[in-house]
Amino acid sequence: MGEASKSNHKRIPIWRRLQVKFAFSYLLIIALALGFLNTYPILASQDLVFKAKQNSLLSSASVISSSISMLGEVTSDGVAQVMDMLDEGAVSRVMVTNPSGLVVYDSQATTDHKRYALIQELSIAMQGTTGNDVSVCTYRDGAFRTSVALPIMYRNSLIGGVYLYEYDAEQGAIITGLQHNLLRISAALLGVALLISMLLSRTMTRRISTVISSIDELREGDYSTRVPISGKDELANLALAFNDMTERMQTTDEMRKRFVSDASHELKTPLAAIKLLTDSIAMSDGMDADTMREFVDDIGTEADRLVRITGKLLALTKMDNAAVTKTEPVDLGDVICDALHMLTPLADQKHISIQPTIEQGCVVRSSPDEMYQVLFNLVENAIKYNSEGGKVWIRARTSDEHAVVTIEDNGIGIPKEDRPKIFDRFYRVDKARSREAGGTGLGLSIVKDTVVHYGGTILVDARPEGGTVFIVTLPLFEQKEKQEKEDEP
């Protein structure tokens, strides 16, 4: 399954890879920016040239029109004399017509043949009155082409028209050079952008590929895999979250393996004893009734041990699965009294005195059965692992917003090095004595899980005068209800 998933990652088409998508996205944005860079400056420069040329030609046309209008009429000789006195400058062509459009002067004419000016700009200009100028400026084939036309008026009467045309390749060459330079710069920038975008996208996708590879390893059961954390971005947060998850999974897996191993070992012992006893019965032909009864009692004892172990294993499984339990207000004083009622015969057998001190108001929100199990286990341990004629003190009180239950005994105590481990599953300080007392090594683990489940804590310490003290702290019912209401949206 893992090999198949890895091969699927390798067979992703190149156009679907994140690296290509990231690079293409960067290039698209840069291409749009470069496209704007290549068009706006050119268009803006052309517009400036258009306005300058139109203003210049209109000024020249206005001078020519005013000069000719002083003649009173448009004639070839008169216009020629005026044009001889005027400087045409950079104008490529000057054309003057009479009111009917007949050309009387043309700076580019090679013959005196009479003809009419069929020029749209001039026709439009001569249809109006003074000030009705027409100008057109274009840029094509690397050159500016500008034309203007004005009517020639004398005493508010149209006596002709003037048309000027300019062809400017020099400024056109400047614009063309600018355009070529921008294209070369854009091509260079695009190449650099392509390289940078590929590097950036490759760096990003490499980090993503590392996460995917780690996920594949995790899928194969390698919980020790970790993703190298680099940077301080979202991918770094993803790597941090992944490492935290794998660490938790590794811890859980180790606990599961240890739990299975310990459970198998614990179940193996009574099963082996039962097997040995049954084999002994089967192999003994003339076993007397008393011996037979003793063997059967031993089988029953080991069977009871199996029942206790499996019952506590089921309880732990239920807690590990976070099963929903119906809760209600539970008075710890009542629970302690119920537990003492059941444990008094056990205490009497060992001549152990139990001294309870219970305050009013120690009410918590929990499951009555689970809270009974917690207190029953703690008191039972205080009795079982106590000395003959010992004492057990049970105190229940309120402190600030919590209920505190203290269970002390003056028994054999727990060595300091063993105290941090006593809540581990299947851990026993004195295995021989624990088996003799019927312990499974699961009781305190169930106690801690239950207390933590209901928002409490449990501590263990040595009693100064000898023995052990357990301190259970749980939120009071009123405070827990208040907290739950504050947490509601």
VEXDREN-2710 file (C-alpha; in Angstrom, 1 decimal):
% VEXDREN-2710
k/r/px/py/pz
1/MET/0.0/0.0/0.0
2/GLY/2.8/2.4/0.9
3/GLU/4.8/1.6/-2.2
4/ALA/1.7/2.2/-4.3
5/SER/1.2/5.6/-2.7
6/LYS/4.8/6.6/-3.3
7/SER/4.7/5.7/-6.9
8/ASN/1.5/7.7/-7.3
9/HIS/3.3/10.8/-6.0
10/LYS/6.1/10.2/-8.6
11/ARG/3.7/9.8/-11.5
12/ILE/2.0/13.2/-11.1
13/PRO/2.0/14.9/-14.6
14/ILE/4.4/17.8/-14.8
15/TRP/1.6/20.3/-15.6
16/ARG/-0.2/19.3/-12.4
17/ARG/2.8/19.7/-10.1
18/LEU/2.7/22.4/-7.6
19/GLN/6.1/23.6/-8.6
20/VAL/4.9/24.2/-12.2
21/LYS/1.7/25.9/-10.9
22/PHE/3.6/28.2/-8.6
23/ALA/6.1/29.1/-11.3
24/PHE/3.4/29.7/-13.8
25/SER/1.5/31.9/-11.4
26/TYR/4.6/34.0/-10.7
27/LEU/5.4/34.3/-14.4
28/LEU/1.8/35.3/-15.2
29/ILE/1.9/38.1/-12.7
30/ILE/5.3/39.2/-13.9
31/ALA/4.2/39.0/-17.6
32/LEU/1.2/41.2/-16.9
33/ALA/3.5/43.7/-15.2
34/LEU/6.0/43.7/-18.0
35/GLY/3.2/44.0/-20.5
36/PHE/2.1/47.2/-18.8
37/LEU/5.7/48.4/-18.7
38/ASN/6.0/47.8/-22.4
39/THR/2.7/49.6/-23.4
40/TYR/2.1/52.5/-21.0
41/PRO/5.5/54.3/-21.5
42/ILE/5.2/53.9/-25.3
43/LEU/1.6/55.1/-25.4
44/ALA/2.4/58.0/-23.1
45/SER/5.4/59.1/-25.2
46/GLN/3.4/58.9/-28.4
47/ASP/0.6/61.0/-26.8
48/LEU/3.1/63.7/-25.8
49/VAL/4.6/63.7/-29.3
50/PHE/1.1/63.8/-30.9
51/LYS/0.2/66.9/-28.9
52/ALA/3.5/68.7/-29.5
53/LYS/3.4/68.1/-33.3
54/GLN/-0.3/69.0/-33.6
55/ASN/0.3/72.3/-31.7
56/SER/3.4/73.1/-33.8
57/LEU/1.7/72.4/-37.1
58/LEU/-1.5/74.3/-36.1
59/SER/0.6/77.3/-35.2
60/SER/2.4/77.2/-38.6
61/ALA/-0.9/76.7/-40.4
62/SER/-2.4/79.6/-38.5
63/VAL/0.5/81.9/-39.6
64/ILE/0.1/80.8/-43.2
65/SER/-3.7/81.2/-43.1
66/SER/-3.4/84.7/-41.6
67/SER/-0.7/85.8/-44.0
68/ILE/-2.7/84.6/-47.1
69/SER/-6.0/86.1/-45.8
70/MET/-4.4/89.6/-45.9
71/LEU/-4.3/89.2/-49.7
72/GLY/-8.1/89.3/-49.9
73/GLU/-8.1/86.5/-52.4
74/VAL/-6.2/83.2/-53.0
75/THR/-4.1/83.2/-56.2
76/SER/-1.1/81.2/-57.3
77/ASP/1.2/84.2/-57.5
78/GLY/0.0/85.7/-54.3
79/VAL/0.3/82.5/-52.3
80/ALA/3.8/81.8/-53.8
81/GLN/5.0/85.2/-52.7
82/VAL/3.7/84.7/-49.2
83/MET/5.3/81.2/-49.0
84/ASP/8.6/82.6/-50.2
85/MET/8.5/85.0/-47.2
86/LEU/7.6/82.3/-44.7
87/ASP/9.8/79.6/-43.4
88/GLU/8.2/76.2/-43.8
89/GLY/10.5/74.6/-41.3
90/ALA/10.2/70.8/-40.8
91/VAL/6.9/70.7/-42.6
92/SER/7.0/68.1/-45.3
93/ARG/4.2/69.5/-47.5
94/VAL/2.2/72.7/-47.7
95/MET/-1.0/72.9/-49.8
96/VAL/-3.2/75.9/-50.4
97/THR/-6.6/75.8/-52.2
98/ASN/-9.2/78.2/-53.3
99/PRO/-12.8/78.0/-51.9
100/SER/-13.7/75.3/-54.5
101/GLY/-10.8/73.1/-53.5
102/LEU/-8.7/73.8/-56.5
103/VAL/-5.0/73.6/-55.6
104/VAL/-3.2/76.9/-56.1
105/TYR/0.0/76.0/-54.2
106/ASP/1.6/72.7/-53.4
107/SER/5.1/72.4/-52.1
108/GLN/5.5/68.9/-53.4
109/ALA/3.9/69.6/-56.9
110/THR/6.1/68.7/-59.9
111/THR/3.8/70.2/-62.5
112/ASP/1.5/73.2/-62.9
113/HIS/-1.4/70.9/-63.9
114/LYS/-4.5/72.1/-62.2
115/ARG/-6.1/69.7/-59.8
116/TYR/-8.5/69.6/-56.9
117/ALA/-7.4/68.6/-53.4
118/LEU/-9.2/65.4/-52.3
119/ILE/-8.1/65.5/-48.7
120/GLN/-10.6/64.8/-46.0
121/GLU/-9.1/67.0/-43.3
122/LEU/-9.0/70.0/-45.7
123/SER/-12.6/69.4/-46.8
124/ILE/-13.8/69.3/-43.2
125/ALA/-11.9/72.5/-42.3
126/MET/-13.3/74.5/-45.2
127/GLN/-16.9/73.6/-44.3
128/GLY/-16.6/75.6/-41.1
129/THR/-15.7/79.1/-40.1
130/THR/-12.7/80.7/-38.4
131/GLY/-11.2/78.4/-35.8
132/ASN/-12.5/75.3/-37.4
133/ASP/-9.2/73.5/-37.5
134/VAL/-8.7/69.8/-38.2
135/SER/-5.6/67.8/-37.0
136/VAL/-4.6/64.2/-37.3
137/CYS/-1.5/62.5/-36.0
138/THR/-0.6/58.9/-36.3
139/TYR/2.4/56.6/-35.6
140/ARG/3.1/53.7/-37.8
141/ASP/6.0/52.0/-39.5
142/GLY/8.4/53.8/-37.1
143/ALA/7.4/57.3/-38.1
144/PHE/5.0/60.1/-37.0
145/ARG/2.6/61.4/-39.6
146/THR/0.9/64.6/-38.7
147/SER/-1.6/66.6/-40.8
148/VAL/-3.5/69.8/-40.0
149/ALA/-6.0/71.9/-42.1
150/LEU/-7.4/75.4/-41.5
151/PRO/-9.8/77.6/-43.5
152/ILE/-8.6/80.9/-44.9
153/MET/-11.1/83.6/-44.1
154/TYR/-11.3/87.2/-45.3
155/ARG/-13.9/89.5/-43.7
156/ASN/-15.8/86.4/-42.4
157/SER/-15.8/84.9/-45.9
158/LEU/-14.1/81.7/-46.9
159/ILE/-11.5/82.4/-49.5
160/GLY/-9.5/79.1/-49.4
161/GLY/-7.9/76.5/-47.2
162/VAL/-4.4/75.5/-46.1
163/TYR/-3.2/72.0/-45.4
164/LEU/0.1/71.0/-43.7
165/TYR/1.6/67.6/-43.5
166/GLU/4.7/66.4/-41.6
167/TYR/6.6/63.1/-41.8
168/ASP/9.0/62.6/-38.9
169/ALA/11.1/59.5/-38.8
170/GLU/13.6/60.8/-36.4
171/GLN/11.3/61.0/-33.3
172/GLY/9.7/57.8/-34.6
173/ALA/13.1/56.1/-34.4
174/ILE/13.5/57.3/-30.8
175/ILE/10.1/55.7/-29.9
176/THR/11.1/52.6/-31.7
177/GLY/14.4/52.4/-29.9
178/LEU/12.7/52.9/-26.6
179/GLN/10.3/50.2/-27.5
180/HIS/13.1/47.8/-28.4
181/ASN/15.0/48.6/-25.2
182/LEU/12.0/47.9/-23.1
183/LEU/11.5/44.6/-24.9
184/ARG/15.1/43.6/-24.2
185/ILE/14.8/44.7/-20.6
186/SER/11.5/42.8/-20.3
187/ALA/13.0/39.7/-21.8
188/ALA/15.9/39.8/-19.4
189/LEU/13.6/40.4/-16.4
190/LEU/11.4/37.6/-17.6
191/GLY/14.3/35.3/-17.7
192/VAL/15.5/36.3/-14.2
193/ALA/11.9/36.0/-13.0
194/LEU/11.6/32.5/-14.5
195/LEU/14.8/31.4/-12.7
196/ILE/13.8/33.0/-9.4
197/SER/10.2/31.6/-9.6
198/MET/11.5/28.1/-10.3
199/LEU/13.9/28.3/-7.4
200/LEU/11.2/29.6/-5.0
201/SER/8.6/27.1/-6.2
202/ARG/11.2/24.3/-6.0
203/THR/12.1/25.3/-2.5
204/MET/8.5/25.4/-1.4
205/THR/7.5/22.2/-3.1
206/ARG/10.6/20.5/-1.8
207/ARG/9.4/21.2/1.7
208/ILE/5.9/20.0/0.8
209/SER/7.4/16.8/-0.7
210/THR/9.3/16.2/2.5
211/VAL/6.0/16.3/4.4
212/ILE/4.4/13.9/1.9
213/SER/7.4/11.5/2.2
214/SER/7.1/11.7/6.0
215/ILE/3.4/10.9/5.7
216/ASP/4.2/7.9/3.6
217/GLU/6.7/6.7/6.2
218/LEU/4.2/7.3/8.9
219/ARG/1.6/5.3/6.9
220/GLU/4.1/2.4/6.8
221/GLY/4.2/2.4/10.6
222/ASP/7.4/4.4/11.1
223/TYR/6.3/6.7/14.0
224/SER/9.9/7.9/14.5
225/THR/9.9/10.0/11.3
226/ARG/10.2/13.7/11.7
227/VAL/10.0/16.6/9.3
228/PRO/12.9/19.1/9.4
229/ILE/11.6/22.5/10.5
230/SER/13.0/25.5/8.6
231/GLY/11.6/29.1/8.4
232/LYS/8.8/30.7/10.3
233/ASP/6.0/30.4/7.8
234/GLU/2.8/28.2/7.5
235/LEU/4.9/25.3/6.2
236/ALA/7.1/25.5/9.3
237/ASN/3.9/25.4/11.5
238/LEU/2.7/22.4/9.4
239/ALA/6.0/20.6/10.0
240/LEU/5.8/21.4/13.8
241/ALA/2.3/20.1/14.0
242/PHE/3.2/17.0/12.0
243/ASN/6.2/16.3/14.3
244/ASP/4.0/16.8/17.4
245/MET/1.4/14.4/16.0
246/THR/4.0/11.7/15.2
247/GLU/5.6/12.1/18.6
248/ARG/2.2/11.6/20.2
249/MET/1.5/8.6/17.9
250/GLN/4.9/7.1/18.7
251/THR/4.2/7.5/22.4
252/THR/0.8/6.0/22.0
253/ASP/2.2/3.1/20.0
254/GLU/4.8/2.4/22.6
255/MET/2.2/2.5/25.3
256/ARG/0.0/0.2/23.2
257/LYS/2.8/-2.3/22.7
258/ARG/3.7/-2.2/26.3
259/PHE/0.1/-2.5/27.4
260/VAL/-0.4/-5.6/25.1
261/SER/2.8/-7.1/26.4
262/ASP/1.9/-6.5/30.0
263/ALA/-1.7/-7.6/29.6
264/SER/-0.5/-10.8/27.8
265/HIS/1.9/-11.5/30.7
266/GLU/-0.8/-10.8/33.3
267/LEU/-3.3/-13.1/31.6
268/LYS/-0.7/-15.8/30.9
269/THR/0.1/-16.3/34.6
270/PRO/-3.4/-17.3/35.8
271/LEU/-4.0/-19.3/32.6
272/ALA/-0.7/-21.2/33.1
273/ALA/-1.8/-21.9/36.7
274/ILE/-5.2/-23.2/35.6
275/LYS/-3.6/-25.3/32.9
276/LEU/-1.1/-26.8/35.4
277/LEU/-3.9/-27.6/37.9
278/THR/-6.2/-29.1/35.3
279/ASP/-3.3/-31.2/34.0
280/SER/-2.5/-32.4/37.5
281/ILE/-6.1/-33.4/38.0
282/ALA/-6.2/-35.2/34.7
283/MET/-3.0/-37.1/35.3
284/SER/-3.9/-38.2/38.9
285/ASP/-6.1/-41.3/38.8
286/GLY/-6.5/-41.9/42.5
287/MET/-6.7/-38.2/43.8
288/ASP/-8.5/-38.0/47.1
289/ALA/-11.5/-35.7/47.5
290/ASP/-9.7/-33.2/49.7
291/THR/-6.9/-32.7/47.3
292/MET/-9.3/-32.5/44.4
293/ARG/-11.3/-29.8/46.3
294/GLU/-8.1/-27.9/47.0
295/PHE/-7.1/-28.0/43.3
296/VAL/-10.6/-26.8/42.3
297/ASP/-10.5/-24.0/44.8
298/ASP/-7.1/-22.9/43.3
299/ILE/-8.6/-23.0/39.8
300/GLY/-11.5/-20.8/41.1
301/THR/-9.0/-18.4/42.6
302/GLU/-7.1/-18.0/39.3
303/ALA/-10.3/-17.7/37.4
304/ASP/-11.4/-14.9/39.8
305/ARG/-8.0/-13.2/39.0
306/LEU/-8.7/-13.5/35.3
307/VAL/-12.2/-11.9/35.8
308/ARG/-10.6/-9.0/37.7
309/ILE/-7.9/-8.4/35.1
310/THR/-10.3/-8.6/32.2
311/GLY/-12.8/-6.3/34.0
312/LYS/-10.2/-3.7/34.6
313/LEU/-8.9/-4.0/31.1
314/LEU/-12.4/-3.3/29.8
315/ALA/-12.7/-0.3/32.2
316/LEU/-9.4/1.1/30.8
317/THR/-10.5/0.5/27.2
318/LYS/-13.7/2.3/27.9
319/MET/-11.8/5.3/29.3
320/ASP/-9.3/5.3/26.4
321/ASN/-12.1/5.4/23.9
322/ALA/-13.5/8.5/25.7
323/ALA/-16.9/6.8/26.1
324/VAL/-19.7/9.3/27.1
325/THR/-20.7/8.7/30.7
326/LYS/-23.9/10.1/32.3
327/THR/-22.8/12.5/35.1
328/GLU/-24.7/14.0/38.0
329/PRO/-23.9/15.8/41.3
330/VAL/-22.1/13.3/43.5
331/ASP/-21.6/13.8/47.3
332/LEU/-18.1/12.4/48.0
333/GLY/-19.2/11.9/51.7
334/ASP/-21.9/9.5/50.6
335/VAL/-19.5/7.7/48.3
336/ILE/-16.9/7.3/51.1
337/CYS/-19.5/5.9/53.4
338/ASP/-20.6/3.3/50.8
339/ALA/-17.0/2.3/50.2
340/LEU/-16.3/1.9/53.9
341/HIS/-19.4/-0.2/54.3
342/MET/-18.1/-2.7/51.8
343/LEU/-14.5/-2.6/53.1
344/THR/-15.1/-2.8/56.8
345/PRO/-15.0/-6.7/56.8
346/LEU/-11.6/-6.6/55.1
347/ALA/-10.3/-4.1/57.6
348/ASP/-11.6/-6.1/60.5
349/GLN/-9.8/-9.2/59.3
350/LYS/-6.5/-7.3/59.6
351/HIS/-7.6/-5.4/62.7
352/ILE/-7.2/-2.1/60.9
353/SER/-9.1/0.9/62.2
354/ILE/-10.5/3.4/59.7
355/GLN/-11.0/7.0/60.9
356/PRO/-13.1/9.1/58.5
357/THR/-13.5/12.9/58.7
358/ILE/-16.0/14.3/56.2
359/GLU/-17.1/17.9/55.7
360/GLN/-20.4/18.9/54.2
361/GLY/-20.6/20.3/50.7
362/CYS/-18.0/18.0/49.0
363/VAL/-20.2/17.7/45.9
364/VAL/-18.6/17.1/42.4
365/ARG/-20.1/16.4/39.0
366/SER/-19.2/12.9/37.9
367/SER/-20.5/9.3/37.5
368/PRO/-21.4/7.8/40.9
369/ASP/-20.1/4.4/39.9
370/GLU/-16.8/5.7/38.6
371/MET/-16.3/7.9/41.7
372/TYR/-17.1/5.0/43.9
373/GLN/-14.5/2.9/42.1
374/VAL/-11.9/5.6/42.7
375/LEU/-12.4/5.9/46.4
376/PHE/-13.0/2.1/46.8
377/ASN/-9.6/1.3/45.2
378/LEU/-7.7/3.9/47.2
379/VAL/-9.2/2.8/50.5
380/GLU/-8.8/-0.9/49.6
381/ASN/-5.1/-0.4/48.8
382/ALA/-4.6/1.4/52.1
383/ILE/-6.1/-1.6/53.9
384/LYS/-4.4/-4.3/51.8
385/TYR/-0.9/-2.9/52.0
386/ASN/-1.1/-1.9/55.6
387/SER/0.4/-3.6/58.6
388/GLU/-1.6/-5.8/61.0
389/GLY/-3.4/-3.5/63.5
390/GLY/-2.6/-0.4/61.4
391/LYS/-4.7/2.7/60.8
392/VAL/-6.3/4.4/57.8
393/TRP/-7.4/8.1/57.8
394/ILE/-9.9/9.5/55.3
395/ARG/-10.6/13.2/55.1
396/ALA/-12.9/15.0/52.7
397/ARG/-13.0/18.8/52.7
398/THR/-13.5/21.8/50.5
399/SER/-10.7/24.2/49.6
400/ASP/-11.4/27.2/47.5
401/GLU/-13.3/25.9/44.5
402/HIS/-12.3/22.2/44.9
403/ALA/-13.2/19.1/46.9
404/VAL/-10.1/17.5/48.4
405/VAL/-10.0/13.8/49.6
406/THR/-7.0/12.7/51.5
407/ILE/-6.4/9.0/52.2
408/GLU/-3.5/8.1/54.6
409/ASP/-2.2/4.9/56.1
410/ASN/0.7/4.0/58.4
411/GLY/1.5/0.9/56.4
412/ILE/4.6/-0.3/54.5
413/GLY/4.7/2.8/52.3
414/ILE/6.0/3.2/48.7
415/PRO/9.7/3.8/48.0
416/LYS/10.5/7.2/46.6
417/GLU/11.8/5.8/43.3
418/ASP/8.6/3.9/42.7
419/ARG/6.1/6.7/43.3
420/PRO/6.2/8.3/39.8
421/LYS/5.5/4.9/38.3
422/ILE/2.6/3.6/40.4
423/PHE/0.0/5.0/38.1
424/ASP/1.5/3.2/35.1
425/ARG/-0.5/0.2/33.9
426/PHE/0.5/-3.1/35.4
427/TYR/3.2/-1.5/37.5
428/ARG/3.5/-3.0/41.0
429/VAL/6.0/-2.1/43.7
430/ASP/6.1/-5.6/45.3
431/LYS/4.9/-8.0/42.7
432/ALA/4.9/-11.0/45.0
433/ARG/2.9/-9.3/47.7
434/SER/0.6/-7.7/45.1
435/ARG/-0.2/-11.1/43.6
436/GLU/-0.8/-12.4/47.1
437/ALA/-3.2/-9.5/47.8
438/GLY/-5.0/-10.1/44.5
439/GLY/-3.7/-7.0/42.8
440/THR/-3.6/-6.6/39.0
441/GLY/-1.5/-3.4/38.7
442/LEU/-4.4/-1.7/37.0
443/GLY/-6.3/-0.2/39.9
444/LEU/-4.3/3.0/40.4
445/SER/-4.1/3.5/36.6
446/ILE/-7.9/3.5/36.4
447/VAL/-8.1/5.8/39.4
448/LYS/-5.8/8.4/37.8
449/ASP/-7.5/8.2/34.4
450/THR/-10.9/8.7/36.1
451/VAL/-9.8/11.6/38.2
452/VAL/-8.2/13.4/35.2
453/HIS/-11.3/12.7/33.1
454/TYR/-13.3/14.8/35.5
455/GLY/-10.9/17.6/35.6
456/GLY/-9.1/16.6/38.8
457/THR/-5.6/15.7/40.0
458/ILE/-4.2/12.9/42.2
459/LEU/-0.9/13.0/44.1
460/VAL/1.0/10.5/46.1
461/ASP/3.6/11.1/48.8
462/ALA/5.1/9.5/51.9
463/ARG/3.6/10.1/55.3
464/PRO/6.1/11.7/57.6
465/GLU/5.2/9.2/60.4
466/GLY/5.5/6.3/57.9
467/GLY/3.1/5.0/55.3
468/THR/1.5/6.6/52.3
469/VAL/-0.9/9.5/51.5
470/PHE/-3.0/10.0/48.4
471/ILE/-4.5/13.4/47.7
472/VAL/-7.4/13.6/45.2
473/THR/-8.6/17.1/44.1
474/LEU/-11.8/17.6/42.0
475/PRO/-13.7/20.8/41.0
476/LEU/-16.8/21.4/43.1
477/PHE/-20.1/21.0/41.4
478/GLU/-21.1/24.6/41.5
479/GLN/-17.8/25.8/40.1
480/LYS/-17.8/23.2/37.3
481/GLU/-21.3/24.3/36.3
482/LYS/-20.2/27.9/36.3
483/GLN/-17.2/27.1/34.1
484/GLU/-19.3/25.1/31.6
485/LYS/-21.7/28.0/31.2
486/GLU/-18.8/30.4/30.6
487/ASP/-17.4/28.1/27.9
488/GLU/-20.8/28.0/26.1
489/PRO/-20.8/30.1/22.9
END
